[in-house]
Amino acid sequence: MPPSGSLSQMKMTLADTAGVAQASMAALDTNAALPAYTLLTALVVWQGFPFVAVTVLAGLKTIPAELHESARVDGGGGWRIFWRVTYPLLKPIFLVLLLLSIIWDFGVFTQAYLITGELGNRDEYNLGIYVYDRAFTMPPSYGIGSALALILTVILLIITIGYVRASVRQGAIQ
């Protein structure tokens, strides 16, 4: 059965358009997880970048210009102003973005399933695909799938509790 994932289709399209011989494209077809996860990483960064950029920009707009101006008057250079003024004020925003990114990365199912195209290669599994495989392939194991989903939820809950504790220690949350 020919591979049916997005990565395989992209390689075939590239080979057809660029006139590259199929023999040279065979070097990319290693049946390893690295090409799929490279594409998946690029896709997740591409999807998350606008949210991160707009959130950091909103945080930068909340920093009073007088703080940067007084730091310059006191003789601070660009890096020193960033690390002593800007970064401490943006740290709570970075923590929120880190937490949301981790939670969203645990939920990457659709992208990984579409890129790999099928459930055949277990090296390309992430937790979401593994839960799906255990729960819905024949014979279905709904109990194991729901137990794995519960474990995934507990992991995310632990990450969230750690974030809230760090925020309370910093004084971001009263």
TADA-V217511 format. One record per residue. N is the residue number from 1. PHI is phi in whole degrees, 0 to 359 (none if undefined). BURIAL is I if it has 24 or more other C-alpha atoms within 12 Angstrom, else O. D_LAST is the distance of its C-alpha to the last C-alpha in whole Angstrom. Layout:
N;PHI;BURIAL;D_LAST + N;PHI;BURIAL;D_LAST
This chain:
1;none;O;58 + 2;290;O;57 + 3;297;O;53 + 4;239;O;52 + 5;280;I;48 + 6;297;I;47 + 7;297;I;47 + 8;293;I;51 + 9;294;O;52 + 10;296;O;50 + 11;296;I;52 + 12;293;I;55 + 13;295;O;55 + 14;298;O;54 + 15;295;O;58 + 16;290;O;59 + 17;287;O;58 + 18;277;O;59 + 19;71;O;62 + 20;280;O;61 + 21;292;O;63 + 22;297;O;61 + 23;295;O;62 + 24;285;O;60 + 25;284;O;57 + 26;295;O;58 + 27;294;O;56 + 28;281;O;53 + 29;270;O;54 + 30;264;O;53 + 31;59;O;51 + 32;250;O;48 + 33;280;I;44 + 34;300;O;44 + 35;298;I;45 + 36;293;I;43 + 37;285;I;40 + 38;294;O;41 + 39;294;I;41 + 40;296;I;38 + 41;297;O;36 + 42;299;O;37 + 43;293;O;37 + 44;293;I;33 + 45;296;O;32 + 46;298;O;34 + 47;285;O;32 + 48;270;O;29 + 49;300;O;30 + 50;300;O;29 + 51;297;O;26 + 52;296;I;25 + 53;296;O;27 + 54;292;O;25 + 55;293;O;22 + 56;294;I;22 + 57;297;O;24 + 58;297;O;22 + 59;296;O;19 + 60;295;I;22 + 61;290;O;23 + 62;275;O;20 + 63;281;O;20 + 64;297;O;22 + 65;295;O;26 + 66;297;O;26 + 67;295;O;24 + 68;293;I;27 + 69;295;O;29 + 70;292;O;29 + 71;293;O;28 + 72;293;O;32 + 73;297;O;33 + 74;284;O;32 + 75;96;O;34 + 76;280;O;32 + 77;273;O;33 + 78;300;O;32 + 79;292;O;30 + 80;295;O;29 + 81;296;O;27 + 82;298;O;26 + 83;286;O;25 + 84;262;O;23 + 85;243;I;22 + 86;290;I;22 + 87;300;O;21 + 88;300;O;18 + 89;284;I;16 + 90;267;I;17 + 91;304;I;16 + 92;298;I;13 + 93;292;I;16 + 94;298;I;18 + 95;294;I;16 + 96;297;I;16 + 97;297;I;19 + 98;297;O;20 + 99;298;I;19 + 100;297;O;20 + 101;295;I;24 + 102;296;O;24 + 103;297;O;23 + 104;293;O;26 + 105;291;I;28 + 106;292;I;28 + 107;267;I;30 + 108;286;I;32 + 109;243;I;35 + 110;301;O;37 + 111;298;I;38 + 112;294;I;39 + 113;293;I;41 + 114;288;I;43 + 115;290;I;43 + 116;284;I;45 + 117;87;I;47 + 118;197;I;47 + 119;262;I;46 + 120;292;O;49 + 121;268;I;48 + 122;291;O;45 + 123;292;O;44 + 124;265;I;42 + 125;283;I;40 + 126;248;I;36 + 127;297;I;35 + 128;296;I;35 + 129;291;I;38 + 130;296;I;39 + 131;299;I;37 + 132;298;I;40 + 133;298;I;43 + 134;293;I;42 + 135;275;O;42 + 136;241;O;44 + 137;274;O;47 + 138;282;O;50 + 139;285;O;50 + 140;293;O;47 + 141;237;O;44 + 142;297;O;42 + 143;295;O;40 + 144;294;O;40 + 145;299;I;38 + 146;289;O;36 + 147;294;O;35 + 148;295;O;35 + 149;295;I;32 + 150;294;O;30 + 151;298;O;30 + 152;298;I;29 + 153;295;O;26 + 154;295;O;25 + 155;300;O;25 + 156;293;O;23 + 157;295;O;20 + 158;297;O;20 + 159;298;O;20 + 160;294;O;17 + 161;297;O;15 + 162;299;O;16 + 163;295;I;14 + 164;296;O;11 + 165;297;O;11 + 166;294;O;12 + 167;293;O;9 + 168;294;O;7 + 169;298;O;9 + 170;281;O;10 + 171;89;O;6 + 172;288;O;7 + 173;241;O;4 + 174;265;O;0
